[in-house]
Amino acid sequence: MLFSDFRKHSDSAIRPSLLWEYDLEHLDFYKMRNVVVQRVLERGRRDDYYAMLNLYGIEGVREALKEIPYMSEKDMNFACFTFDIKKEDLRCYKSKQSHRQHFSS
């Protein structure tokens, strides 16, 4: 796994700018797990990933990724490759498949 050495980086912290609209002093990081994981996936740096993995663990991150309602194609591919998840297990992939595509002319 790409971030397999995350335990060596226990001093890493998620940048406050990723969660700018929340009061981080009162934020329940466990209730907001999906939001935190999505923000780190979309805009995070290496230290953000280390902090996220130290906070939730690999399985916690995988479970959160499976529940996120929307991801770009790039983020979806990165998440599947990095965390060894099948696209079919992602909620966002399932909902994308259920939307009808219009024909372009």
Steps between C-alpha positions, in 0.01 A plus 500: 500500500616850419476634857595179682748685724229727645568385858847657482330836444284518811579871539326588172183708516227580253538855373223726630458648152349169381214544745484878493124527560504296822604598852778246546508544877146361521499273195425135571748338263333161538151619410643702211724218374356496147545875457857489630592204278343663195683829557833325547439293186409807295756752626729331750875491513710213625486614864120523478487139385728392785284684753181353354639146512622546857159632598275242330726209406511336158166321541329814628619694196387221266155495656470878475609496136229245422234733645599827330217608267713674234859475377660612178629227269857588597428480873306178455786335314756623754290377794447157342868458413638635827260331742436180300128552449290383206316780320182297526519532881489881488166670555594777257578247226168322549303823485694612194408175324132548579478843331401494137741657259353722229604453142717771361440605143 
